[in-house]
Amino acid sequence: MILWGPHDGYMPEGAARAYLRDLPEAELHVLGGGHWLLETHLDEVVPLMRDFLGRVHARGHS
């Protein structure tokens, strides 16, 4: 899973797209924040991470 803030002055959204090209099986979520996404958009990040980790964990026990 790739979580990204398109307003990141250090690593623009194109960097997230580059990661996705290298990891085509990944899922990309672009939220409305910047570099400090966890600090500014935690309420959006937590459910995405829980869902992702739940799915990954379930696959590991299949």
N, C-alpha and C positions, 0 to 999 in steps of 0.2 A: 504494500500500500504506500502510495506517495501522497502526502498532504502538502499543499502548497498555498502560499499567499501571493497573489499576483502583484501586489504592491511592494514586494521585497526589493529594496534598493541594492542589495548585495547579490542576490541570485534571482534574476527575473524569471517570469513564467516559462520562457523558452528553455531554461535549464531543466525544469520539471518535465517538459516534453522530450528533452534529450534523454533523461533517465527512462522515460516510458519507452522510447525507441530501443534502448538497451535492455529493458525488462518488459517485453510486450505482454507478459502474463500479469503484470502488476495492474492495480487499479489506481487511477489518479483522481484526486479530489482537490479542486481549486476553490478555496474559500476566499472571502472578501478581505483578507488581512495582508500583512506584510511579513517581515522576517521573524517577528516574535509571535507567530500564529498561536502557539499554546497559551501565551499570556493574554491575547486579545480575543480569541475565538474558542476558548476551552469548551464552552457549551455545545459547539458544533463538532469539535474534534472527538470528544469522549464517546458519543454514540457510534461514530464511524469506527473508532478503534475497538470498541467493545464488540461490534458486529464482526469486524474483520478477524479479531483474535478468536472469537467464538467459532467462526467458520474454519479457520486454520487449525485450531485445536481439535475440532470435530473430525477433520480430515486425517489428523494424525492418529486418531483412535479407531479408524474404520478398518 
